[in-house]
Amino acid sequence: MSIQSNLQHIKSTLPSDVTLVAVSKTKPVSDLTEAYEAGQRIFGENKVQEMTEKWQQMPKDIQWHMIGHVQTNKVKYMVPFVKLIHGVDSFKLLKEIDRQGKRYRKTINCLLQVYIAEEETKFGLNETEIDEILNSEEFKDFQNIRIVGLMGMATFTENQEQIKKEFQHLKQIFDKYKEFSAFNFQLSILSMGMSGDYELAIECGSNMVRIGSSIFGERN
Ligand SMILES: *Cc1c(COP(=O)(O)O)cnc(C)c1O
């Protein structure tokens, strides 16, 4: 199957209010170009350097989403062009994004990554940590970030019931924080679902899916 036909197939199954992020990490620019020519404009990468190199080479109407864990010292490289940072999982990172946003006179859209899996390895915040961020005095002064949604990853398991429970849990957290509103915090995006579980994620309320291997093929 070609990238173009994979994309067309996936898009035909997505409800109109669900945004598709084509996860192109590890894939060559030629593959991204094929997706671009098929109409795809939103790409997700998980390494700042790789995303920056691809941004330099690709057409400038692409929206670049950072979906991976970000080290604070790398933030400055993507702030000039990144459209959405999905994996904000610490106050320290948020603070650095705000600081770099100021430097570049930009407001950076962010999702807070919420920990919903049973695995020890997944990054993310719990509700207590989100509350701490929202209630901190420093957060109220962050002028150059906008928290526009939440992102989460389910446990890597075949157990559909477990995945469903985790997605439902994240949706519940999303609905709770949707009630809270500040100039730099207003949730509308719920980023959950990947190649293996995006249909379930959408059933559970996702409106942004991050799909890689089902578009570009398996990664090495
Ligand atoms: C790699 C990755 C994806 C895409 O995974 P696929 O299973 O290839 O669709 C989605 N989200 C994150 C955070 C990723 O790192």
The ligand as an SDF file (V2000), in Angstrom:
LIG
                    3D

 15 15  0  0  0  0  0  0  0  0999 V2000
    5.3920    7.1960   17.5120 C   0  0  0  0  0  0  0  0  0  0  0  0
    4.2630    7.8620   18.1950 C   0  0  0  0  0  0  0  0  0  0  0  0
    2.9570    7.7990   17.6750 C   0  0  0  0  0  0  0  0  0  0  0  0
    2.5960    7.0140   16.4270 C   0  0  0  0  0  0  0  0  0  0  0  0
    2.6660    5.6460   16.6510 O   0  0  0  0  0  0  0  0  0  0  0  0
    2.1310    4.5930   15.5570 P   0  0  0  0  0  0  0  0  0  0  0  0
    1.8430    3.3840   16.3630 O   0  0  0  0  0  0  0  0  0  0  0  0
    3.2180    4.3940   14.5690 O   0  0  0  0  0  0  0  0  0  0  0  0
    0.9060    5.1700   14.9470 O   0  0  0  0  0  0  0  0  0  0  0  0
    1.9660    8.4780   18.3400 C   0  0  0  0  0  0  0  0  0  0  0  0
    2.2210    9.1970   19.4520 N   0  0  0  0  0  0  0  0  0  0  0  0
    3.4480    9.2790   19.9800 C   0  0  0  0  0  0  0  0  0  0  0  0
    3.6450   10.0800   21.2140 C   0  0  0  0  0  0  0  0  0  0  0  0
    4.5080    8.6090   19.3690 C   0  0  0  0  0  0  0  0  0  0  0  0
    5.7280    8.6970   19.9180 O   0  0  0  0  0  0  0  0  0  0  0  0
  1  2  1  0
  2  3  1  0
  2 14  2  0
  3  4  1  0
  3 10  2  0
  4  5  1  0
  5  6  1  0
  6  7  2  0
  6  8  1  0
  6  9  1  0
 10 11  1  0
 11 12  2  0
 12 13  1  0
 12 14  1  0
 14 15  1  0
M  END
$$$$
